[in-house]
Amino acid sequence: MSALLTEEELKKWTGFEQRQKLESFLRENKIKFTYGKGNKLITTAEAVNQAFIGTKAANDKGDDFF
């Protein structure tokens, strides 16, 4: 797995096939994400780790997006 996680990887990892449910999961778990080429969701392994380990990024602005 690369440092950048694609929408397809996120769907496989979370088990959510519908984008709306995936977005809700990411927001509920405070995982920052953005939209890449083709309007696909992307995030980083670091963003996932921060949400579940509890570390905070130096550039944390408190919103859902990078």
Backbone as JSON, one array per atom type, in Angstrom:
{
  "sequence": "MSALLTEEELKKWTGFEQRQKLESFLRENKIKFTYGKGNKLITTAEAVNQAFIGTKAANDKGDDFF",
  "N": [[0.85, -1.18, 0.0], [0.59, 2.17, -0.87], [1.61, 5.47, 0.29], [-0.39, 7.21, -0.4], [-3.82, 6.85, -0.42], [-6.3, 5.48, -2.39], [-9.72, 5.95, -3.53], [-10.78, 3.46, -4.19], [-9.13, 1.73, -2.73], [-9.78, 2.58, -0.16], [-12.49, 1.88, -0.06], [-12.28, -0.9, -0.19], [-10.83, -1.4, 2.15], [-12.57, -0.37, 4.18], [-14.96, -1.6, 3.63], [-17.16, -0.33, 2.67], [-19.12, 0.25, -0.12], [-20.57, 2.26, -1.27], [-20.1, 5.63, -2.07], [-21.1, 7.78, -0.52], [-21.52, 6.62, 2.01], [-18.9, 5.91, 2.59], [-17.68, 8.46, 2.7], [-19.06, 9.47, 4.93], [-18.12, 7.72, 6.91], [-15.38, 8.41, 6.91], [-15.52, 11.1, 7.75], [-16.82, 10.83, 10.27], [-14.85, 9.49, 11.66], [-12.9, 11.32, 11.71], [-11.0, 11.46, 9.64], [-9.02, 13.03, 7.47], [-9.58, 14.05, 4.11], [-9.54, 14.45, 0.53], [-10.45, 15.35, -2.85], [-9.42, 13.79, -5.78], [-8.18, 13.3, -9.13], [-10.78, 12.85, -11.48], [-12.69, 13.29, -9.6], [-12.44, 11.57, -7.44], [-12.24, 10.18, -4.16], [-9.47, 10.72, -2.04], [-6.89, 10.04, 0.34], [-4.35, 9.98, 2.87], [-2.08, 7.52, 4.21], [-1.01, 8.46, 6.55], [-3.0, 10.27, 7.44], [-5.04, 8.48, 8.1], [-3.75, 6.99, 10.11], [-3.35, 9.04, 12.01], [-5.96, 9.54, 12.82], [-6.69, 7.17, 14.1], [-4.63, 6.55, 15.86], [-4.27, 8.82, 17.24], [-2.57, 10.98, 16.99], [-1.65, 14.32, 16.05], [-1.63, 16.3, 13.19], [0.84, 18.67, 12.11], [-0.13, 20.62, 10.46], [-2.83, 20.8, 11.0], [-6.02, 21.97, 10.52], [-8.49, 21.61, 11.49], [-10.59, 20.91, 9.84], [-12.31, 18.75, 7.46], [-10.86, 18.39, 5.15], [-7.71, 18.32, 3.36]],
  "CA": [[0.0, 0.0, 0.0], [1.36, 3.4, -0.93], [1.24, 6.49, 1.28], [-1.63, 7.8, -0.87], [-4.88, 5.85, -0.48], [-7.32, 5.81, -3.37], [-11.09, 5.63, -3.16], [-10.96, 2.01, -4.31], [-8.46, 1.11, -1.57], [-10.58, 2.92, 1.02], [-13.7, 1.06, -0.1], [-11.88, -2.27, 0.15], [-10.42, -1.4, 3.55], [-13.7, -0.13, 5.08], [-16.11, -2.44, 3.3], [-18.24, 0.49, 2.13], [-19.08, 0.37, -1.58], [-21.19, 3.52, -1.66], [-19.26, 6.78, -1.73], [-21.71, 8.56, 0.57], [-21.24, 5.93, 3.27], [-17.47, 6.03, 2.81], [-17.44, 9.83, 3.16], [-19.57, 9.57, 6.3], [-17.18, 7.0, 7.75], [-14.17, 9.22, 7.04], [-15.83, 12.28, 8.59], [-17.1, 10.38, 11.64], [-13.59, 9.07, 12.27], [-12.0, 12.47, 11.62], [-9.95, 11.16, 8.68], [-9.01, 14.08, 6.46], [-9.54, 13.55, 2.74], [-9.8, 15.42, -0.52], [-10.87, 14.73, -4.1], [-8.39, 13.8, -6.8], [-8.59, 13.21, -10.53], [-12.05, 12.16, -11.65], [-13.5, 13.54, -8.4], [-12.33, 10.39, -6.57], [-11.72, 10.43, -2.82], [-8.12, 10.27, -1.7], [-6.34, 10.45, 1.63], [-3.02, 9.4, 3.07], [-1.95, 6.57, 5.32], [-0.77, 9.29, 7.73], [-4.29, 10.78, 7.92], [-5.73, 7.35, 8.73], [-3.04, 6.71, 11.36], [-3.61, 10.13, 12.96], [-7.31, 9.38, 13.34], [-6.82, 6.0, 14.96], [-3.58, 6.54, 16.88], [-4.53, 10.01, 18.04], [-1.59, 12.04, 16.8], [-2.22, 15.47, 15.36], [-0.73, 16.84, 12.17], [1.3, 20.03, 12.35], [-0.94, 21.55, 9.66], [-4.24, 20.52, 11.26], [-6.86, 23.16, 10.51], [-9.75, 21.28, 12.12], [-11.65, 20.59, 8.9], [-12.23, 17.41, 6.89], [-10.05, 18.36, 3.96], [-6.28, 18.64, 3.52]],
  "C": [[0.89, 1.23, 0.0], [0.89, 4.37, 0.14], [-0.07, 7.17, 0.9], [-2.67, 6.69, -1.03], [-5.97, 6.31, -1.43], [-8.7, 5.45, -2.85], [-11.33, 4.12, -3.2], [-10.32, 1.28, -3.13], [-9.25, 1.37, -0.29], [-11.85, 2.08, 1.08], [-13.39, -0.38, 0.3], [-11.56, -2.37, 1.64], [-11.6, -1.27, 4.51], [-14.87, -1.06, 4.84], [-17.29, -1.65, 2.75], [-18.08, 0.6, 0.62], [-19.68, 1.68, -2.06], [-20.35, 4.7, -1.17], [-19.82, 7.56, -0.55], [-21.41, 7.93, 1.92], [-19.75, 6.01, 3.61], [-17.12, 7.42, 3.32], [-17.9, 10.01, 4.59], [-18.62, 8.89, 7.28], [-15.91, 7.83, 7.98], [-14.41, 10.42, 7.94], [-16.05, 11.88, 10.05], [-15.82, 10.0, 12.39], [-12.5, 10.12, 12.14], [-10.78, 12.18, 10.75], [-10.04, 12.21, 7.58], [-8.88, 13.46, 5.08], [-9.77, 14.71, 1.78], [-10.23, 14.65, -1.76], [-9.76, 14.88, -5.12], [-8.99, 13.77, -8.19], [-9.87, 12.4, -10.65], [-12.98, 12.3, -10.46], [-13.52, 12.34, -7.46], [-11.75, 10.81, -5.22], [-10.3, 9.92, -2.71], [-7.76, 10.77, -0.31], [-4.96, 9.84, 1.73], [-3.06, 8.39, 4.21], [-1.73, 7.34, 6.62], [-2.08, 9.83, 8.31], [-5.09, 9.69, 8.63], [-5.08, 7.05, 10.08], [-3.31, 7.77, 12.41], [-4.98, 9.95, 13.61], [-7.4, 8.25, 14.35], [-5.77, 5.91, 16.05], [-3.73, 7.75, 17.79], [-3.48, 11.09, 17.93], [-2.22, 13.15, 15.98], [-1.19, 16.03, 14.39], [-0.35, 18.28, 12.5], [0.44, 21.04, 11.6], [-2.43, 21.34, 9.87], [-5.02, 21.82, 11.38], [-8.24, 22.87, 11.1], [-10.88, 21.0, 11.15], [-11.41, 19.21, 8.32], [-11.24, 17.28, 5.76], [-8.62, 18.72, 4.26], [-6.06, 20.11, 3.41]]
}
